[in-house]
Each structure stands twice: as structure tokens, then as C-alpha cells.
Amino acid sequence: MNSLKRKDLLDIQSLSVEEILLICRSAKYFKDIFTRSVKSVPVLRGKTVCTLFYEPSTRTRLSFELAAKRLSADLINFSVSTSSVVKGESLIDTVHTLEAMKVDYIVMRHAASMAPHFLSRNIKASVINAGDGFHAHPTQALLDTYSIMEKRTSLDGLHIGIIGDIKHSRVARSDIEAFKKLGAKVTLCGPPTLVPDDFQLYGVDITYSLDELLPELDVINLLRIQKERQQGSLFPSLREYHRQFALTEERFRMCKSDVIVMHPGPVNRGIEIDDSVVESSHSIINEQVTNGVAVRMAIFYLLAGGAPLDEMTEERGAHEDSN
């Protein structure tokens, strides 16, 4: 299999283990391109990618845009704040506008859960979910999975802790699904108000004691406290949260000697993690950003039909020789 036999990428739940591994294998190829003098390949030449973001984003949006450019696509940056959406244009009318422009790929972030699914049912273009409500963030989960596999080859048998604001996190939901599909044990940790019991339906363990959990973990995946999504106070104070659930320098000394530290960003330094841990050799936070571009290039490539990689290698080599 050298392509995703689907039009869209909307969630982790619909992906098979084989498809997840295919994306990760393809991402490795595209990451290797970053070291070359010519960093682009013609996979999407003549195709148009539109980024349709109804919520703010830095890493995800820039990552998708760079991925599209490195695949030689034409790029439309749809800015909701300066579009007719602020005049009351409905999502379906926006869909019809994009359809009329013959856009080939739409990368969508929306505050409403399942909005990308709605879009995909009403447009011929391929739709990639860049985050919808509290529901899913599949490409973040895929880049997280690939980042762990770079260090450990496989997730099978690893114990991964997801720590922080689980309740409001679409990343947590997608990470859980991806990690468990690949054989990892997942434990959630945070204040009871941010780690609801109903997450046990995902087949994970839940604990409220970070100090007891840390020595057992192979991977620590920290999440940002999403104050903008919270209604009311769900814990006494940020100082109290830091005291009980932050990965401090002192707590870090309790961890395994080869532990991996991750964070999807943006990092609230001094709240969920100390500066010294962010900068430690165990942290792969910056590598996750790099891997995000490679994984999103792989997704575009596979949705486009997955042209043989050796053909792209030959064409790129010829381009480099001519320069």
C-alpha cells in the first residue's frame, strides 16, 4: 500500500494501524528531504491547497502551509477575520465558494466538533482536519506518534502518560486513540476536574498522583492548560497546579533515565513544565515541530495517490545537479 484509500483525513478513529504506520514511514522520507539543498518535490504541482482556520493557530497552520509549499502546491490562505464570514456567511456558502474555485485540498480548523466532517460531505476536495472543537486533532497525534517512533522504533509496550488539561484537549483524545492502536499503555493524570472519569471509556488508566506515576513512564506527554476553553475555575490557582502537576526539575529526577518529554505547544513555561526540562536532552518538543511538517507532507502525498518515492528522488536529484 502506497496511498491512503480515502478522500479525507478527519480523525484517528477511522485510520487502521497499517495506515498510521504508512504515514510514519512516508514522513521519514520527507524529513530526509529537509537536509537537502532543494527541499521541495513536485507531488502537488498544479494542485491548490486552502488553509481554512476559524480558530487561531501558529504551529499547525504554518506547518501545513510549509508542507504544501514544499510539495509545490499553490496555496490559498483563507483568513476568516477578513472574509465574508464576519458578515454572516454560513459554512455551506463558504464551501460553495471554495468549490467554485476548484480547490483540491482544504485544511480546516473549527471550534465546532465535526465541522470538517460536514465539510467533507459537501465538497469534492480532500479535507484534512486541523482540529475541531474538543473532538480531534489527528495530524498532531500522527506527528506525536512519529516523534516517539523516531526514538523508540515502536510504541508497542511503552507506558505513555498524558498529563494536564485532558478535558478540553482534542490532542489528548486523538493521542489516546493513536497510542493505543499501536500497543502503548496510556495513563492520564491531572486535577480531577480536568481528567473526568468518563475517559476510562477510552481504555486508559487515570491517576491524580503525578509523583507516583512518573517513575513508571517511558514517555511524558504534557498538555497546555487551556484557560480560554475553561468555564469557571477548575483548580484553585496556577501556582497550585504547578505545585501538584508540573514537570519540575525536582520531579524530572524521579523519571527513567531514557524518558521522552513531549508537548504539543504552545508551552506555558513555569506552569506545566520548568525551563530546565524544556531545554533538556530528553525533550523532543522542538523536534515535534520539525516532524509536524514531515508528517503533513506525508499526508498530502498519500491523499494525492502516493506516487512512487523513487521517482521523486530521481527528479529531485536531477534538479540539485542542475544547480
N, C-alpha and C positions, 0 to 999 in steps of 0.2 A: 504494500500500500504506500503510495507516494503522494496522496492528496486526502483532504477531508471530504468525504462523500456527503456534503451538506452545503447549503447556500449560506448559512449564517453561523456565527458563534455567539450563543446567547447565555450559556451557563455551563458549569462543570457537570451538573447532574446528567445532561444528555450526552456527554463525551464518554467513550469507552476508555479502558486502560490503554489499549493499543493506540488510540488517537492522542491521548495525553503524551505517551512516550514518543510518538511520531513528531509531535510539536517540539518536544525537548531535543530530539535528535536533529531536527532541522534547525533549531535555534543555535546549536553548537556550530553548524556550518556558517550561519550568518554572523555569529560572533567572531569567527575567524577572519571574516572579511574586514572587520574593524582595524586589523593590524596592517592591511594592505594600503598602498598609496592611492589606489582607486577603490573607494568604499561603496560604490553603487553597482547594481546589477539590473538588467532590463526586464525583470519579471512583470512589472506593471506598466511598461511603456505603452502609452496610448490609452491608459485607464485613468479614471478620475476618482479620487478619494475625498470624501467630505467629512470633516470633523464637526459633529453637531452636539455641542455641550450646553446643556441647560443649567449646569452647576459649575462652580469654579474648579479649576484643575491646573496644576503645573506639571508634575511629573508625567501623569498619564497622557495628557494632551500633547506635550512636547515629544514624548516618546513615540506616540502614534504618528505624529507629523514627520519626525525624522525617519521613522521606519518607512513611511510612504515615499519620502524623497529619495531614500537610498535604494528603493526598488523602482525608481524612475517614473513614479506616478505624477499626474497633475493633481494639485492639492487645492481644495476649497476649504477655507476656514470660516465656518458659519458662526458668526458672533450673535448670539441670542439678544444681548443687551442693545445691539444696534440694528436689529432686524424687525420685521413686522410682528414678531411675537409680542413685543411690548405694546403693540396696538391692538392686541387681542386675537391675532391669528392662531387658529387651532393647530394641533399637531397634524391632523389629517390634511389640512391645507398646506402646511409646510411639506408634508410628504409628497403631495401632488406637484409642488414647485420643484422639489428635487428630482422627481420622476421625469418632469418635463425637461430638466437639464441633462438627462441621461447619465446621472451619476452611477458609478459602478459599485462603490463601497461607501457605506455610511458607518462612521464610528460614533456611537451615541452614548452620552451620559445624561441621566434624567433623575429628578427627585422622586418620581413615581415608580414604584416597583412594577415590573413587567412592561414598561413603556417600550423598550427595544423589541419585545416580543410582538407588541401591537404594530410597531413599525414594520417588522419583518413580514407580517401577514398582508401588508398593504403596499408593498413596493417590490419591484423585481431585483433591485440592488441587493448585494450582500450586506447584512447588518452585523456589526460587531459591538457587543455590549461592553461599554467602558465604565459601567457602574450604574445600577438602577435602585434607587431608594435604599432600603435595608436588605434587599433581596440578594444581589450577586455582584461580584466583580471578577469574572472568570479569568481575564488576562493577568490580573495581579496574582491570582492563585497559580496560574501556569508559570509565571516568572519566578514566584517563590519556590515552586516545585523544582524548576530547572536549577535555581541557585543552590538548593540543597543537594541535588544530584551531582552538581559540579564538585562538591566537596566529599560526598559520601557514595557516589555511584548509584545507590538505590535508597529508597525510603523504607523498604521492607524491614520491619523490626525496629525502626527508630522510634524513640519516645519524644514527641514534639509537644511543647507547652505553648499555648496561645494565651497571652496574659494581657488584661486590660479591659477596655470597654467592648465586651463581646456583644452586648445587647444591641448597640447601634451600628455594628460593623458588618457591612456586606463582604468585606475582605475575610472576616472570620468564617462566615458561612461558606464561602467558596473554598477557602483554605481547608476547612474541615473535610469537605467532600473530596477534594483532590488528594489530600494526605492519606485519608482512609482508603481510598480506592487503590492507592499504591502500597498499602500494607503497613502504614505507620499507626502507632498508638497515639491518640491525641487526648491531652488533658487541658481543660480550661481553668483559668484562675483569675480572680478579681473580686471586688466587693460583691456581696450577694445581690445588690441592686443592679449590678451591671453584668451578672452572669446568671440569668434566670434558669430555674430547674428544667424548663421545657427543652433546653438544649440537649438534655440527655437523650432525646428522640433521635439525635444525630449519631448515637452510639459512642459518645465520648465520656470521659470521666470529668468530674467537676470537684475542685477543691478551693478552699478560701484561705489556705495557708501557703504562701509563696515559699517560705523558708523550708518547709517540708518537701515541697515539690522540686526545687531547683537541683539538688544533688542527683536526681533521677533522670534529668533531661539530657537528650542529645542535641536538641535544637530549642532555642528560646525565641519565640516569635512575639514581639511586643507590639501592642496596638496603641494608637493615639487616643487620649481622652477627647471625645468629640463633644465639646461643650456646646457647639452650635446646634447639635441634634437633640440635646437633652432638654426635657421639660421639667423644671424644678430641680432641687438639689438631691442628687443620688448618692452623695457621700459627704461627710462633714466639711472637708476642705481639701484643696490640692496638697497642702502640707501633710495632712493626714493620709491622703492617698500615697504620697511619696514615702511616708514612713512605713506603710504596710505592703505596698505592691511595686515599688520602683526597683529596677535592677541597679542597685548602688554598687560602688566599688567593693564595699564590705560583703555584700551578698554574692557578688561575682566570684569571690574567693571560695564560695561553697560549691561552685559548679564543677563539672567534669573538666579535665584538662584540655579536651578537644571539643568542647561545646561550641555550637554555632549560634551567633546572636543576629537576629533579623528584626527589621522594622519596615513597614510599607511606606513610611513618611507621610506627611512631614513630621519630624521628630520634635517632641516637646522636651528639649534638654532640661534636666533638673526636675522633671515631673515623673515621666515613666522610665527614664534611664539617665545615668550620670555621664558627663562628658568623657570621663576616662574610659568608660566601657564602649561608648560610641567609637572612640579612636583606637580601641584595642585591636590586636591582630585577629581576634575571634569574631569581630564584627564584619558582616558582609553587606552592610547597609548600602554603601556606595556601589558595590558590585551588583546589587539588585537593580539599581537604576540602569546600569550598563546592560544587564541581562534583559531588562524590560524592552529595550529597543530590539534586541536579537529575537526575543520571543514574538514580538508583534510583527516583525518582518516575516518570521516563520508562519504566522497565522495568515497574513496576506498571501504569502506564497502558496500555502496549502489550499486555501479557499479558491485561488486562481487556477488550481488544477495540478500544482506540483510538478512543473517542468523538470526534467532530469537535471540534477545539480551539476553533473559533469559538463553539460553543455554550457551552463552559465560560467563554470570555471574556465572553460576554453575561451569564451568570448571576453571575459574579464582579463585573462592573461594576454590576449591579443591587444586589448585597449591599453594595458600597462606597458606592453612592449613598444607601442606606438608613441608613448610619452617618454 
